[in-house]
Amino acid sequence: MRKLAKACSISLLSLATIAGLAPAAQAAEPGGGDIKVALQQIPGLTIVKEDPAPAGFRFFELTFTQPADHRRPDAGTFQQRFTLLHRDFAAPTVAFTSGYNVSTTPNRSEPTQIVNGNQLSMEYRYFLPSRPEPANWSQQLTIWQAAADEHRAVQAFKAIYPGKWLATGGSKGGMTATYFRRFFPDDVDGTIPYVAPNEVVRNGSYNRFLARVGNDPACRDNLKALQRDALKRRDELGAVAAKDAAKKGYTFSIVGSADESLEIAVIDSYFAFWQYQTQAQCAAVPKPGAPADQVYAWFEQVESLNTYADQELSPYVPYYYQAAVQLNAPEAYDSYLRDLLRYPGADAPRTFIPKDVKVPPFQPFAMADIDLWVKAHGSQFLFIYGANDPWGAEPFELGYGSRDSYRYFVAGGNHGSRISQLPADQAATATAAVRRWAGLPPTPTGPRFQSNTAGFPLFDADLTLTDHPRL
């Protein structure tokens, strides 16, 4: 199955100062200019620890007290994990989420690099340890509740970061950034979702996309031939997978068996190849009949045959729950495998949810509401997609009500597509828009507002997509 922030008083700096356009006298900074002191003044915020950071930055692991249910303040609270990469109180701030867990490495999203800003990163509710106890999945794990988490966080941190704010994320994080903007449209000045699927309704769009993805029919045929070969040799490959599973202590109680895990992984491998590989890697696809160890090693790179072991699957149960209840999910692309399947129809979100978690009926209007709002009111949006990424089969569309918004596709791009991969003219337009929304000139002026990359890894999918191999 495909997977997819206080109460200290400060004086606002002038917009010109924040944008680096005028050398205005600076008002007193929060905490006397010490970010740690400023953070300690935010109610409900706990500094867990400060970690090393590149020169010119400070990096903190934090927890923030959130209501378990924003509609019922008496329903208890939980501690939500955050990290903060601080550069300058006057700089723009980027609210980032992967839609899953929060990374505790001081990396920067691409928008944070573009504006050379601060970055507040947050863990999505119900991804451990950011889960209320006792859990009430149906009331607490909704797209609105998660948006309200982000709203409280951003409003709290605006007390120390009064400048412009942006929201971003990739994949499920891009979806999260979009939903946040829908429910709280005035919290940020621009939203940059990367590779964010817009799964309004199951209409065959994913399967139509997968049937013609790329420009090499032979590559598609070779992938399908390998899948069929793997299912015909499931006992042979299953023995290799079982040996690996035993070494790692894997069990398969959620999906039901190692054999079912293997079958679903084989189905998903075609989708996963296009999600994270490039067409150039078609040459490495094993031929039918290749040695089992070679075939198994290929699947390990693309979609492990043990992907759905309990130990691999459990951290992502909140995603599957949301996919089953609100987010929707692509249909399985498996018509050419049907004669070899032992568990037809199993490649669906409910298969990956433990039986002790009650799953309510699907809510078809949740995504329809988001889709219509983006078309009617989605201003200051920048959507980035990869042309070969299956998750872009149903992209968000800008409509009659969209203003100052853009959507770009990276030619041949996969699920790690980003602004820097666009043609020069598109990348320049997109970068200028992000900087304008952040209150900055199109190009950096002065060392205080120029991007500093020293000590940081280059932007890559690991920051945006810290999730299961499928979303």
Secondary structure as GFF3:
##gff-version 3
##sequence-region A 1 471
A	DSSP	alpha_helix	15	19	.	.	.	ID=ss1
A	DSSP	three_ten_helix	30	33	.	.	.	ID=ss2
A	DSSP	alpha_helix	35	40	.	.	.	ID=ss3
A	DSSP	beta_strand	45	51	.	.	.	ID=ss4
A	DSSP	beta_strand	58	67	.	.	.	ID=ss5
A	DSSP	three_ten_helix	73	75	.	.	.	ID=ss6
A	DSSP	beta_strand	77	86	.	.	.	ID=ss7
A	DSSP	beta_strand	93	96	.	.	.	ID=ss8
A	DSSP	alpha_helix	110	115	.	.	.	ID=ss9
A	DSSP	beta_strand	118	122	.	.	.	ID=ss10
A	DSSP	alpha_helix	137	140	.	.	.	ID=ss11
A	DSSP	alpha_helix	143	157	.	.	.	ID=ss12
A	DSSP	beta_strand	165	170	.	.	.	ID=ss13
A	DSSP	alpha_helix	172	183	.	.	.	ID=ss14
A	DSSP	beta_strand	190	194	.	.	.	ID=ss15
A	DSSP	alpha_helix	205	212	.	.	.	ID=ss16
A	DSSP	alpha_helix	217	232	.	.	.	ID=ss17
A	DSSP	alpha_helix	234	248	.	.	.	ID=ss18
A	DSSP	alpha_helix	258	276	.	.	.	ID=ss19
A	DSSP	three_ten_helix	279	284	.	.	.	ID=ss20
A	DSSP	alpha_helix	292	302	.	.	.	ID=ss21
A	DSSP	alpha_helix	310	313	.	.	.	ID=ss22
A	DSSP	three_ten_helix	314	316	.	.	.	ID=ss23
A	DSSP	alpha_helix	317	322	.	.	.	ID=ss24
A	DSSP	pi_helix	323	327	.	.	.	ID=ss25
A	DSSP	three_ten_helix	335	340	.	.	.	ID=ss26
A	DSSP	three_ten_helix	349	352	.	.	.	ID=ss27
A	DSSP	alpha_helix	365	377	.	.	.	ID=ss28
A	DSSP	beta_strand	382	386	.	.	.	ID=ss29
A	DSSP	three_ten_helix	390	392	.	.	.	ID=ss30
A	DSSP	beta_strand	406	410	.	.	.	ID=ss31
A	DSSP	three_ten_helix	419	421	.	.	.	ID=ss32
A	DSSP	alpha_helix	424	437	.	.	.	ID=ss33
A	DSSP	three_ten_helix	447	449	.	.	.	ID=ss34
A	DSSP	alpha_helix	461	464	.	.	.	ID=ss35
###
